Every structure is written in C-alpha cells, then in structure tokens.
Amino acid sequence: MARAKYIPKLLQLFRDYGYDGATLAKISKATGLGKASLYHHFPGGKDEMVDAILDDLDRVASEDILQALRSDGDAQTRLKKMCDGIANLFEGGTQPCLFAILLMGSSRDVFHDKVEMLLRNWINAIAEVLILEGLDKSLAVERGEDAVLAIEGALILSQGLNDFGAFQRVIRQLPEKLCQDLV
C-alpha cells in the first residue's frame, strides 16, 4: 500500500513530538503531503496514522522480536536474539518508545487497548521461552514483565540522561538474568 512508505516518517514524528504535539503542519512537512493527500491516505486523521504505526510495530515485533523467541536454540540464545531485535528497533537506545508516549495525554484512552495487547504479547512470548525451560508459569510471566520493565525503563533513563549506556547494558545483561536458576 502506498501509505506504508510514510510510516517510518510518521513513527519518528510521533516519537519526537507525541500525539498532541504532532500537528497537521508537522505531519505535512515530515511526509511531504498536503492536507488533502494526508486525508486521502489516512481518512481517520492522526488516529489512523498512529493505528498504522502500531500495526507496523506489531509486524516488526512479530517478525524480528517474537519470531526470535520462537526460533531454535536454548532460552538464552533466543532471548539474546530478541534483545538484538529490540536494540535494532530502538537504534541502540537512541529512539524513545512510542508506547510510553502514547500512554500519556489525550491519546491514552484511544490507544491503550492496542498498546496493552502488544505489551502482553511480548511478555507472554518471553514467558513461553522460560516455561519451556522448566520455569513455573507465574514466575515466567513475572520475569517477562520484569524484562519489559527493564527495557522500557532503560529507554526512559537513556533518553533522560542522554546517555544510551544503560539501555545497552540492560540489553546485554537481560538474557542471562532471565535465565538464572533455569534447570
């Protein structure tokens, strides 16, 4: 679809300005599209643009992150592949997470359910890897939550300090931490 080529530009715009700060003028400038063309590609306006971005992030997550968790190898190998995909998605921690941005301000109610579903899918995929290695289900889900919390927290810290070392350290150490005590 022709509008797919605008998704990376829109993702960056919403990462930079948030939902409320991404004005029509900024969207038009970022995409090179006038108002009529924007509404031709995205008749639902900003909501449809963000939905398209989230759909694309879901596709990327399925192909690069969740698929890594379902690949061959032991748990630590699969979790490392996941972390490599995450590092790539967030460009080594230099890019903020759109989920956190969308859950603030006026967009929270609009996109909460979709963001929640994406986060739960990620947590559950991590838990599945750990369960297959013999970890109790409730502990595996807890570690999945802890993993997402560590990654998201490291992204926020890295952005706040303008130092991406914390994110990179979490990505590097996370597979081993998740696999501690596995049989």
Secondary structure, 3 states (H helix, E strand, C coil): CHHHHHHHHHHHHHHHHHHHHCCHHHHHHHHCCCHHHHHHHCCCHHHHHHHHHHHHHHHHHHHHHHHHHCCCCCHHHHHHHHHHHHHHHCHHHCCCCHHHHHCCHHHHHHHHHHHHHHHHHHHHHHHHHHHHCCCCHHHHHHHHHHHHHHHHHHHHHHHHHCCCHHHHHHHHHHHHHHHCCCC
